[in-house]
Amino acid sequence: MKKKKERRINMIKPATNAWFHLVFVLLSFMSIFPVFFVFIISISSESSLRKAGYALIPMEYSSAAYEFLWNERATIIGALLISVLVTVVGTVVGVLLTTSLGYVLSRPVFKLKGLYTWMTFIPMIFSGGMVANYVVVANLLKLSNTVWALILPLLVSSFNVIICKTFFRSTIPDSVIESAKIDGASQLTIYTRIVVPISKPVFATIALFLTFGYWNDWFQSSLYISNTKLLSLQALLNNMMRNLEYIANNPSAGLSLQQYRMMMPSESVRMAIAIVIVVPIACAYPFFQKYFISGLTIGAVKG
């Protein structure tokens, strides 16, 4: 009787369950519809955009935007490769540094725990500002016009370190670490063979945060990169958004500048590049989803 009563109390009413489904369907639609609408604009002809503006059902469909991007594949692919390189290297190195720092801060016997905790906490409250960051990266480290200028400033986040610290503290008991020490395991062995295998959710969560951060970043390029060959795909899109003449002033098909401007489908090209940026990161998310959902419960009471 007691179990049946508890099951009845915890059971969601059909009407409430239907409302939950409706809410989640609406939220999913709100997330997917903008991407779909951008895709529709990207396959709309330039003439229909001039006449009717943005429309869910355009007057005329056209693949001119994607054909234009294909003709500019040298520029687009170069920027894409820079984005992929920065995202992969930044994510891998960032996950290693962030999780390692979070782990040592979660161990109460670590002698420098207080110092590193303050070094992690203070940047969450105070920041040196843009000028200080620029002076350090560009003048002291001399990383301007290098790939490292796109990687190092975003490598470690205090917020991500706190997430790792909370996870390791609530998930890895001190007794497990002490047992491994008694058996003669070194700290590196404990971390690689005990901590890492049972910490996949936090690794995937931090990797997802870093992947999104690096892939969507354009600001570092605007600060430190003047060499167009080192621009990321997002920086290229941002330049096009701010100045429609960006690609028009760099013809690569042997045409005159006036001919090049006349044949450029500017509005649909913007949307086509947005689709090119969204698709890779959208394809990567399902691989993180299982662990990301687990990572959302970091710090929850376990029963």
C-alpha positions as CSV (number, residue, x, y, z in Angstrom):
1,M,0.0,0.0,0.0
2,K,2.8,2.4,0.9
3,K,4.6,1.8,-2.4
4,K,1.4,2.3,-4.4
5,K,0.7,5.6,-2.5
6,E,4.2,6.9,-3.2
7,R,3.9,5.9,-6.9
8,R,0.5,7.7,-7.0
9,I,2.0,10.9,-5.4
10,N,5.0,10.9,-7.8
11,M,2.8,10.2,-10.9
12,I,2.3,13.1,-13.3
13,K,-1.3,13.6,-14.3
14,P,-2.1,13.1,-18.0
15,A,-3.2,16.7,-18.4
16,T,0.0,18.0,-16.8
17,N,2.0,15.6,-18.9
18,A,0.3,16.9,-22.1
19,W,1.1,20.5,-21.1
20,F,4.8,19.6,-20.6
21,H,4.9,18.0,-24.0
22,L,3.2,21.0,-25.6
23,V,5.7,23.4,-23.9
24,F,8.7,21.3,-25.0
25,V,7.3,21.1,-28.6
26,L,7.0,24.9,-28.6
27,L,10.5,25.4,-27.2
28,S,11.9,23.0,-29.8
29,F,10.1,24.8,-32.6
30,M,11.4,28.2,-31.3
31,S,14.9,26.8,-31.5
32,I,14.6,25.1,-34.9
33,F,12.5,27.6,-36.8
34,P,15.1,30.5,-37.0
35,V,17.7,28.1,-38.5
36,F,15.1,26.9,-41.0
37,F,14.1,30.4,-41.8
38,V,17.7,31.4,-42.4
39,F,18.1,28.4,-44.7
40,I,15.0,29.5,-46.7
41,I,16.5,33.0,-47.1
42,S,19.8,31.5,-48.2
43,I,18.0,29.7,-51.1
44,S,15.9,32.7,-52.1
45,S,16.8,34.7,-55.2
46,E,18.2,38.2,-54.7
47,S,15.4,39.7,-56.8
48,S,12.7,38.1,-54.6
49,L,14.5,39.5,-51.5
50,R,14.5,43.0,-53.0
51,K,10.8,42.8,-53.9
52,A,9.2,41.0,-51.0
53,G,11.9,41.0,-48.3
54,Y,12.3,38.0,-46.0
55,A,9.6,35.5,-46.6
56,L,8.9,31.9,-45.5
57,I,7.8,31.1,-49.0
58,P,10.0,33.1,-51.4
59,M,8.8,34.2,-54.8
60,E,11.7,32.5,-56.5
61,Y,14.3,29.9,-55.3
62,S,17.9,30.2,-56.2
63,S,21.2,28.4,-55.4
64,A,23.2,31.5,-56.3
65,A,24.4,32.1,-52.7
66,Y,25.9,28.6,-52.4
67,E,27.3,28.8,-55.9
68,F,28.9,32.1,-55.0
69,L,30.4,30.5,-51.8
70,W,31.7,27.6,-53.9
71,N,33.4,30.0,-56.3
72,E,34.9,31.6,-53.2
73,R,35.8,28.3,-51.7
74,A,39.5,29.2,-51.3
75,T,38.6,32.0,-48.9
76,I,35.8,30.1,-47.2
77,I,37.7,26.8,-46.8
78,G,40.8,28.6,-45.5
79,A,38.7,30.3,-42.8
80,L,36.9,27.1,-42.1
81,L,40.2,25.2,-41.6
82,I,41.4,28.0,-39.2
83,S,38.2,27.6,-37.2
84,V,38.5,23.8,-37.0
85,L,42.1,24.0,-36.0
86,V,41.5,26.6,-33.3
87,T,38.4,24.7,-32.0
88,V,40.1,21.3,-31.8
89,V,43.4,22.4,-30.3
90,G,41.7,24.9,-27.9
91,T,39.1,22.3,-26.7
92,V,41.6,19.5,-26.2
93,V,44.2,21.6,-24.3
94,G,41.4,23.5,-22.5
95,V,39.8,20.3,-21.2
96,L,43.1,19.0,-19.9
97,L,44.0,22.2,-18.1
98,T,40.6,22.9,-16.7
99,T,39.9,19.5,-15.4
100,S,43.4,19.1,-13.9
101,L,43.0,22.4,-12.1
102,G,39.5,21.5,-10.9
103,Y,40.7,18.2,-9.6
104,V,43.6,19.5,-7.5
105,L,41.3,22.2,-6.1
106,S,38.9,19.5,-5.0
107,R,41.5,17.7,-2.9
108,P,41.6,19.0,0.7
109,V,45.2,17.9,1.2
110,F,46.6,20.0,-1.7
111,K,49.0,22.5,-0.1
112,L,48.5,25.3,-2.6
113,K,44.7,24.9,-2.6
114,G,44.0,28.3,-1.0
115,L,46.3,30.2,-3.4
116,Y,44.9,28.6,-6.5
117,T,41.4,29.0,-5.3
118,W,41.9,32.7,-5.0
119,M,43.6,32.8,-8.4
120,T,40.5,31.1,-9.8
121,F,37.9,33.1,-7.9
122,I,39.2,36.6,-8.4
123,P,39.0,36.7,-12.2
124,M,35.3,35.8,-11.8
125,I,34.7,39.1,-10.0
126,F,37.4,41.4,-11.4
127,S,38.8,41.7,-14.9
128,G,41.9,43.5,-16.2
129,G,39.9,44.8,-19.1
130,M,40.3,44.8,-22.8
131,V,43.3,47.1,-22.9
132,A,45.3,44.9,-20.4
133,N,44.4,41.8,-22.3
134,Y,45.6,43.3,-25.5
135,V,48.8,44.6,-24.0
136,V,49.6,41.1,-22.6
137,V,48.7,39.1,-25.7
138,A,50.0,41.5,-28.4
139,N,52.9,43.4,-26.8
140,L,54.3,41.1,-24.1
141,L,53.6,37.7,-25.6
142,K,53.8,39.0,-29.2
143,L,51.1,36.6,-30.4
144,S,49.5,39.0,-33.0
145,N,48.8,37.3,-36.3
146,T,49.3,33.8,-34.9
147,V,46.8,31.0,-34.2
148,W,47.8,31.1,-30.5
149,A,46.2,34.5,-30.2
150,L,42.9,32.8,-31.0
151,I,43.5,29.9,-28.6
152,L,45.2,31.1,-25.4
153,P,42.8,33.9,-24.3
154,L,39.9,31.5,-24.1
155,L,41.7,28.4,-22.9
156,V,40.7,28.4,-19.2
157,S,37.6,29.8,-17.6
158,S,37.1,30.3,-13.9
159,F,33.4,29.2,-14.3
160,N,34.5,25.9,-15.9
161,V,37.1,25.3,-13.2
162,I,34.5,25.7,-10.5
163,I,32.2,23.2,-12.3
164,C,35.0,20.7,-12.4
165,K,35.9,21.3,-8.7
166,T,32.3,20.8,-7.6
167,F,32.0,17.6,-9.7
168,F,35.2,16.0,-8.4
169,R,34.5,17.0,-4.8
170,S,31.0,15.5,-4.9
171,T,31.8,12.4,-7.0
172,I,35.3,11.3,-6.1
173,P,35.4,10.2,-2.4
174,D,38.6,10.9,-0.5
175,S,38.6,7.2,0.6
176,V,39.0,6.1,-3.0
177,I,42.1,8.3,-3.4
178,E,43.5,7.2,-0.1
179,S,43.0,3.5,-1.0
180,A,44.9,4.0,-4.2
181,K,47.8,5.7,-2.4
182,I,48.0,2.8,0.0
183,D,48.4,0.5,-3.0
184,G,51.3,2.6,-4.2
185,A,49.6,4.5,-7.0
186,S,51.1,7.9,-7.9
187,Q,48.9,11.0,-8.3
188,L,49.2,10.7,-12.1
189,T,48.1,7.1,-12.0
190,I,45.2,8.0,-9.7
191,Y,44.0,10.7,-12.0
192,T,44.4,8.8,-15.3
193,R,43.1,5.4,-14.2
194,I,40.6,6.2,-11.5
195,V,39.4,9.8,-11.8
196,V,39.2,10.2,-15.6
197,P,37.1,7.0,-16.3
198,I,34.4,7.9,-13.9
199,S,34.4,11.6,-14.8
200,K,33.2,11.5,-18.4
201,P,30.2,13.7,-17.8
202,V,32.3,16.7,-16.6
203,F,34.9,16.2,-19.4
204,A,32.1,16.2,-22.0
205,T,30.4,19.2,-20.5
206,I,33.6,21.3,-20.4
207,A,34.5,20.1,-23.9
208,L,31.1,21.2,-25.1
209,F,31.4,24.7,-23.5
210,L,34.9,25.1,-25.0
211,T,33.8,23.9,-28.5
212,F,30.9,26.3,-28.6
213,G,33.1,29.1,-27.3
214,Y,35.9,28.6,-29.8
215,W,33.7,27.9,-32.8
216,N,31.5,31.0,-32.3
217,D,34.3,33.3,-31.4
218,W,35.1,36.2,-33.7
219,F,36.2,38.8,-31.2
220,Q,39.8,37.5,-30.8
221,S,40.3,37.7,-34.6
222,S,39.1,41.3,-34.6
223,L,41.6,42.2,-31.9
224,Y,44.8,40.3,-32.9
225,I,44.5,39.2,-36.5
226,S,45.2,41.5,-39.5
227,N,46.4,38.8,-41.8
228,T,43.3,37.7,-43.8
229,K,44.7,34.1,-44.1
230,L,44.4,33.7,-40.4
231,L,40.8,34.9,-40.0
232,S,38.3,32.3,-38.6
233,L,35.1,31.6,-40.4
234,Q,33.1,33.5,-37.8
235,A,35.4,36.6,-38.2
236,L,34.9,36.3,-42.0
237,L,31.1,36.3,-41.5
238,N,31.3,39.2,-39.0
239,N,33.3,41.3,-41.6
240,M,30.7,40.6,-44.2
241,M,27.9,41.6,-41.8
242,R,29.6,44.9,-41.0
243,N,30.7,45.6,-44.5
244,L,29.2,44.1,-47.6
245,E,32.2,45.3,-49.6
246,Y,34.5,42.9,-47.7
247,I,34.4,40.1,-50.3
248,A,33.5,42.4,-53.2
249,N,36.7,44.3,-52.7
250,N,38.7,41.1,-52.9
251,P,37.7,39.5,-56.2
252,S,39.4,36.2,-57.0
253,A,37.7,35.2,-60.2
254,G,39.6,37.5,-62.6
255,L,36.6,39.8,-62.9
256,S,36.5,43.6,-62.7
257,L,35.4,45.0,-59.4
258,Q,32.1,46.4,-60.9
259,Q,31.2,43.0,-62.4
260,Y,32.1,41.3,-59.2
261,R,29.8,43.5,-57.2
262,M,26.9,43.2,-59.6
263,M,27.0,39.4,-59.5
264,M,27.4,39.0,-55.7
265,P,24.1,37.9,-54.0
266,S,24.9,39.8,-50.8
267,E,21.8,39.1,-48.7
268,S,21.4,35.4,-49.4
269,V,25.2,34.9,-49.0
270,R,25.0,36.2,-45.4
271,M,22.5,33.6,-44.6
272,A,24.3,30.8,-46.5
273,I,27.5,31.5,-44.5
274,A,25.4,31.4,-41.3
275,I,24.2,27.9,-42.3
276,V,27.7,26.8,-43.1
277,I,28.7,27.9,-39.6
278,V,25.8,26.3,-37.8
279,V,25.8,22.9,-39.5
280,P,29.1,21.6,-38.2
281,I,28.5,22.5,-34.5
282,A,24.9,21.2,-34.7
283,C,26.3,17.8,-36.0
284,A,28.8,17.7,-33.1
285,Y,26.3,18.3,-30.3
286,P,24.6,14.8,-30.4
287,F,27.9,13.2,-29.5
288,F,28.1,15.3,-26.3
289,Q,24.4,15.2,-25.5
290,K,24.4,12.0,-23.3
291,Y,27.3,13.2,-21.1
292,F,26.1,16.8,-21.2
293,I,22.7,15.9,-19.6
294,S,24.6,14.0,-16.9
295,G,26.8,17.0,-16.4
296,L,23.8,19.2,-15.8
297,T,23.2,17.3,-12.6
298,I,26.6,18.1,-11.1
299,G,26.3,18.8,-7.4
300,A,22.9,17.2,-7.2
301,V,22.0,15.0,-4.2
302,K,22.6,11.4,-5.0
303,G,20.4,8.7,-3.6
